[in-house]
Amino acid sequence: MRLVECVPNFSEGRRSEIITAIRDAIAAVDGVAILDSSSDLSHNRTVITFVVPVEQAVEAAFAGIRAAQERIDLTHHSGEHPRMGAADVVPFIPLEGTTMEDCIVLARSLGERVGRELRIPVFLYERAATRPDRENLADVRRGEFEGLREQIGNDPARVPDYGPNQIHPTAGAVAIGARPFLVAYNVYLGPATNLQVAKDVAKALRHSTGGLRYVKALGLEVDGQAQVSMNLVDTEKTPLFRAFDMVKLEAAAQGVVPTWSEIVGLVPERALLETAARHVQLRNFSPEMVLERRVRDAVQGGQSLSGFVSSVASSAPVPGGGSVAAHVGALAAALVQMVAGLTAGKKKYASVDAEMRALALNAAGLVTELSALVSRDAAAFADVSTAYKMPNEPADAAARRTTAVTKALLGAAQVPLETARACVRAADLAVVVATKGNTNAASDAGVAALLAEAGCRGAALNVRINVASLDDKSLGAGLLEEANQLVRQAGERARAAMESVERTIG
């Protein structure tokens, strides 16, 4: 199942009956799981976090916006937090199985519908923005409801992306976008008499005024306390602990000490693990050291297929072509196993029953082997990256770096070579099931053979590119020779399997 997260912010944090009605409208859409609902009296704002299948995401978000339009009148609204709409901001966030591009499509589809059906002006922001000056939410919301009421329809720069070129009289306007996971994080600096300190700290902290790159911050008075209110828009690049450390440093310069902090809504597990590791000064900490995470991986069987596809589609260099080649090989072996299973135990194929049962076991072993090579290929790439980052001077350090790079490149070539070997064995098995297997599954045997060949060819490409990076390419000559031979073998097996398939299906 391909899921996205949606975190709409509504301009109501005091009237529980309205908050409940909005939440219920969202929850009524099939597939929605409400994860969190956080309301703040001083901000007069509610943040609802839900996950939903991609196919239902627009419907769920639209239901919440419509419920807010029907119940919230911004002409009678006040609160500490900036706002321009009853449904103020509606971001989509990719989860496992989806990409940022998926979320951009959702944002634009939702924006068009809100503008057309609800007659609310819509501004696209962050990754969904259609123009650079609307990427930053603060720029989109500048002037808030009252200012936009005068600007929309009069200022060409304020023409919305969707909907009428005039403010909705009670529901205002809405910002709809796509973005990475954002952490809403607040640090308190004692009594309201420290409000100016909070404002000074926020100014030093936020990127727009020279602070941390992925931080937005305001100094506010909340419940009689001074608060530094932050949105951490990319906690991988600016982690939570760094934001807190800077708040603490800047406040200390004015003789103020943070009293406590809070997270509004949800936070990725990784962000808290990093903060804990930093606080106790753990060296070489990895999330894989966490017991519960290892248990989850074991119980759930590792990364889902949709998660793997999403990882490949991301801009990260791994998993890359080598991992994909291994994954394709594993799928080939799995298809072989399926065809063997559909053959064994059938009276019509009694003469090959034992052979098919043994073949199914061999195919299952290949599935396991190739699945392991998916992660091994990514790890081999990481070793190459680490070696290239070693110091290149003085001379003895440069020599160690050269040795490490050579070793890592040879290792990175060996892994896809193993993948190519396994893919040839999968192709061998595909020939057998194509020739002797259940004829009703002949097409599956053919697909298995073609995938095995593709996996082998893809793996061979990765052997070649790593050998090509060696200073002394003779070190990889044997690897190249074997890789080319394996490609020829895989091609021969695939052709043989397809000839059987063609004869079977006519």
Secondary structure, 3 states (H helix, E strand, C coil): CCEEEECCEECCCCCHHHHHHHHHHHHCCCCCEEEEEEEECCCCEEEEEEEEEHHHHHHHHHHHHHHHHHHCCHHHCCCCCCCCECEEEEEEEECCCCCHHHHHHHHHHHHHHHHHHHCCCEEEEECCCCCHHHCCHHHHHCCHHHHHHHHCCCCHHHCCCECCCCCECCCECEEEEECCCCEEEEEEEEEHHHHHHHHHHHHHHCHHHCCCCCEEEEEEEECCEEEEEEEECCCCCCCHHHHHHHHHHHHHCCCCCCCEEEEECCCCHHHHHHHHHHHCCCCCCCHHHCHHHHHHHHHHCCCCHHHHHHHHHCCCCCCCHHHHHHHHHHHHHHHHHHHHHHHCCCHHHHHHHHHHHHHHHHHHHHHHHHHHHHHHHHHHHHHHHHHHCCCCCCHHHHHHHHHHHHHHHHHHHHHHHHHHHHHHHHHHHHHHHHHHCCHHHHHHHHHHHHHHHHHHHHHHHHHHHHHHCCCCHHHHHHHHHHHHHHHHHHHHHHHHHHHHHHHHHC
